[in-house]
Amino acid sequence: MVAGEYPPAVGGLADYTAMLSGKLETLGFSVTVATARRDASLCSGRTLNVPGWGLRWIGEVARRIAETRPDVVHLQYQAAAFEMSGAIALLPLALRRSGARPAFVTTFHDLRVPYLFPKAGPLRRAVLRVLMGMSDASIFVDPVDLVAARPRRAAAWIPIGNTIARSPNPNPTAERARLGIDPGAFVVAYFGFINASKGVDVLLAASERLVRSGLDLVLLFVGDEVGSSDPTNAATARRMRARATALGLDGRIVRTGALPAADIPRALAAADMAALPFLDGASMRHASLLACLAQGLPVVTTTPRPAPALLPRYLAPPFEDTASYRIDEHLAELIPPNDDAALARAIHRLANDPPRREALAREGRALADRLDWGSIAQATAEVYRRASARRR
């Protein structure tokens, strides 16, 4: 497993890799995770420390991986996790030059093109094309990405699962007291990094509208704000803090800061609902959305891009019924992207409609239960089988 993030690094990709690796082990696979963390002894599981992901290191990375004589190399691809370096796309070629012939599988967690410098977009898209072309099989966590990519080789849609354990006995009153939140306030949680694509400024503007309207609102920011990979998150977080101050919201905001994974469900239990106004629309690749649904929090989020019907060749058992995994009005309160007035109205509606909140919570937990890691590992193993057959 090749991962740009791995625990104790903080990030959805790190958690995904750890969860998938553990479940594959239970199916009889022997999994080693290649990571560039300088102190690999801090990482969980069996790890292989590599020097870095830049162009000058890619040959050495391939050599060290080849020494383990793997049957499959599975790359977890997201540009930010690999230091924005496109050199990782050359890993399949470097492995072949080293004499290794494993099946090569890539999971594409996000096809968005990160901003690097003017006109860098075509370069990033070229990196994606090269990586797809050199992989024996590709996995996409979002069906919209799969259809947009139009892969010419074996490909499959396999959703991600919830990486945050569900709290068995949540006690909202105790958690509010621990966080210093008034028991009578209406608490809206935001979980995830404060990234430019997450719409935090929209949430702040909506909150200011609600406070002016008389709602006793508290915004609860849960967890680490910046993560381990994307260097732009820190600047975005600073801007959002300044924006909150300018809107007069400082007294309405509680921030937990970075938390151990076991404490995240406790913090989320203090909330009445969650607001995740993604600018690019909700999707199954957002681990923060799945975590909130799994905890039984009713969610307001942005309307997803239309989910396409997938051809049978893109379906890996047991994920053959894509309709069961769609984000719709039964699962969340949906609003247009970048619309703080619509977000304020949606929060206000849910604040005054407990039955609707209960219905959304029930549907969210049911979806999270269907996205169990045992099924995700089984589907991944099926892709390994297809990729190995193609390599032979």
N, C-alpha and C positions, 0 to 999 in steps of 0.2 A: 504494500500500500504506500503510495507516494503522496504526502500531504504537506502543504505549506503551513498548515496550522495543526497543532496536536497538543492535548493537555500536558502541562498546565497552561499553555497559551489559551487566551479567552477568545471564543468565537464560535459561531454556528458550525463552521467547517471542521474545527477541532473536535467538537462534541459529536458531530455526525460520524467522523472517522473512527472515533473511539467506540461508539455504540455499534457501528457496523462490524468493526474488527472483532469485537467481543462476541457478537452473535455468529459470525462466520466460524470462529473457533469452536462454538458449540455444535456446529454442523460437521466438524472434523477437519476444517482447514487449519493450517499452520500459518499465522499471519505475522509478518514483520512490517513495521511502519518506518519508512525512510523519512527523517525529519532533519531540518537544518538547525534545530535548537542547539545552542552551544553546549549546554549541560544536559545531555540526553538522559542522564540518570534521574532527572526530575520528571521525565515523561512516564505515563502509564503504559503498561504492556511491553511487548518485545519491540525494541526500536533499533534502527540503524542510523547512526549520526552521519550526515553528509555536510560538506563545507559550505554550501550555498546553492542558489538557484540561477546565478548569472551565467553568461555565456562562457566565461573562463572556467566554470566549475562543472559544466554539464557532462563532460567526458569522465571526470572523476566520479560524479554521481552514478553514471552508468556502470563504471567499473566496479564500484562497491556493491551496487545492486546485483550485478552479474555474478559476483562471488558467492551470493546466497543461493544461486541456481534455482530461481523461482520458476514455477509453471505459469504463473500469471503475474503481470505487473498492472496494478490498478491505480491510475492517477486520479486524484480528486482535484479538479481544475476550477479555480477561480483566480482571476488575474491578481487581485490585491494580496491574496495569500502567498503568492510567489514573488513578492517584492516588485510587482508590476513588470517582471522580466518575461519577455516572450521566448526566452531560450528554452523554457521547459517544453515547448512544442517539439524541440529537437531530440527529446529523450528517447523516443522509439528508434530513431536513426542511430543515436549514440549507442544504444544497447546492441543493435545489430553489428555495429563496427567493433564492439567489444567481444563479439562472438556469441552473445546470448541470443536465444530465440524463444523467449516466452511469448505467450499471447498477451497483447497489450490492450487494456480496456481503459477508457476515459469517461469519468462522470463529469458532465458539464453542469455546474451549479448555477451558472449565471452567464448569459450571452451578452449582457450589456457591455458597452465599450467604455472603460474608465477614461476620464480626462487625464492626459499626460502633458501634452503640448499641442498647439494648433495643428490641425490636419493629421493627428495621430490615429484617427479612427480607421482609415484604410489599413494601417499597419496592424492594428489589433484584430481586425476582421481577417487579415491574412494569416495571423497566428492561429486563429480558430480553424480556418480551412485546412491548414497544414496538419494540425493536431487531429482533426477528424479523419483526414485522408490517411494518416499513418497509424491510426488505431484499428485494431481488428474488430472492435465493437465499441459503441458509444452508448452511454446512459444519460438520459436527460431527466432532471427532477421536475421540470415544468413541461407539460405537453405542448404549450405554445412555442417554447424554445425548440422542441423537437421538430415541429412542422416548419418553423421558420428556417431551421438549419438545413433541412432536406438532405440528410446524410445518405451517402451512396453505399455505405457498407452497413453491416448489421448494427441495429440500434434498438433501444427499448426505453420506454418510460417507466421509471420506478420512483415513486414519491419518497420524500424524506419522512421521518417520524419525529415524534416529540422526544427531545433529549433531556427534559426536566422532569424529574420524578413527581408524580401527583401526590399532593398532601393527603394522607389518609384521614385525618381528623382536623380540618381547618377550623380555627377559632378566630373569626374576624374581630371580635371585641378585644381579645388579648393582643392580637397583632397590632391593632390601632393604638392601644395603650402603649405597647412597646415602641412604636414609631412616633408617639406624641401627637396622634391625630384625634381630633374631637370625634366622639362616637356618633354625633348627629350629622356630621358632614357627609356629602355625597362624594365618594372617592373614585376618581378616574385614573387608572394605571396606564403608564407607558412602559413597555418592556423592550429592550433592544438598544443597540448603539445609536448615538445621535449622529446619524449619517445624513448627508445632503439630500438623499433620495427618500427619507423617511417621513417628511412632512411635519417635523416638530414645530416649525414656525406656524403652520396652519393650526396645529393643536393649541399653541399659545394664543393665537388670535381668537380662536373659538372660545377658549377659556375666559378671556377678557370679556367677550360678549356675554357669557353666561353669568359671570360675577356681577356685571352691570345690571343684568336682568333680575338679580336677587337670589340666584342659586348659591347655596353654601357649599362651594366647590373646593376640593383639594386635589391637586395633581400629584400623583405618586410616580416618580421616576425610579424604576427598579433595575438594579444591576449596574455593571460597568458601562460607562457612557462612550468609551472610545475603542475598546478592544485591542487586539495585538497586531493587526495587519494593515488596516487602511490609515495612512498617515494624515489624511484630510479630516478624519473624525474629530481630532482634538480642536482644530480651528473651528469646525462647525459647532462643537459643543460650547466653545467660548462665545460665539455669536449668539447662540440660543440663550445663554445665560444673560447676556446683555439685553437681548430682546425681551426676556421675561421681566427684567428690571424696568425697562422702559414702559412696559405695559402695566406696571404696578402689581405684578403677580408674585413677587418674592415671598410674601407672607402666605401664599396659597400653595406653595410647592414644597414637597418633601422628597429628598433624594436619599436613597439607601446607600449609594456608592456600590463598588464591587462587592459581591457576596459569594460565599461558597455555594455550590450548586444546591446543597440541601436546604439552604435558607431562602432561596428564590421562591419556592411555593408558599412559604410562610408569609413573605412580603406581599405576594399577589393576593393572598387570602384577605388582606386588609381592604381590598378594593371592591367596589360595587360593580365595576365594569372596566373594560380596557378600550382605549382609542389608539388605533394604528393607521394613521392616514397616509399610507404609502403614495408617493407621487406617481409611481408607475403602475399602480393598481395592485390589489392583493393577489397573491399567488401561493401555490403549494411549496415554493422554495423558501418562504419566509419562516424560519424556525421560531421567531418570536410570536408569530400568529398561532402556530400550532401549540406552543407552550401555553398561551393564554386560553385557547380552546380546551386543552387537556385539563387545565385547572378548574374548568367550569365557569370561566368568566364570560359574560356576554360581551361581544365585541362590536365596535363600530369601526369599519375599515372602508377602503375605497373599492369601487367596482372593478373586478378583475377584467383582464382582456378575455374575449370570448374563447372558451375552451374548445378546441377542435375535436372532431371524432377521429380517433386514431385507427390506422389500418391494423389488421390482426398481427402482422409481422412485427409491430412495435410493442406488442403486449407480452409481458413475461408473467406467467402464473405466479402468485394468485391475483395479480393486478390486471384483470381482464374486463372489469366493469368500471369504466372511467366515470360514468354518471354518479357513482357513489362517492366520488372525491371532489365534486365541484363546489366552489364557493358561491353560494347563492343567498337569497333573502331568508331562507330557512336556517342558515348557519350563522349569519351576521347581519347587522344593520349596515346597508351599503349606501355610500355617498359618492358624488363625483370627486375626482382628485383635485387638490388645490382649491378647495371651496370651504373657507372657515365658517361661513354662514350656514351652509348645509350641515357641517359637522356639529355646530352649536345646536341646531334644531334636532339633530339625531340624538345627541346626548340628553337634551332636555326631554325628548319623548321617552327615552328609556328610564330617565330618572323618575318619571311619573307613571311608569307602566311595569310594575313588578312581574306580572304574568308573562309579559314579552321577554323580560330578562331571564326568567326561569326557563322559557322555551328555548331561547338561544343557548343557554348554558347546557341544557340537555343534549341538543344537537351537536354542540362542540365536543362534548365528552365522547359522544358516540363516534364521531369522525376520528378522534384521536385513538380510540380503541381499535378502529379498523386499520390504522396505520401502525401496526405493531412491528417491532424490529425483527421478530422471527420471520414474518412474511417478507419483509424487505431483504433479509439475508438470503432467503430461498430464491427470490426473484433474481438477486445478484448472482447467485451460484448458477442459475440457468444461463445468464449472460456469459459467465465464464465458460460454460460448456460450449456455447455457440462460438465464442471467440477462439477457443482451443481447437474446435473442429475446423474452423476456417484456416487457422494457422497450419494445421496438419495438411 
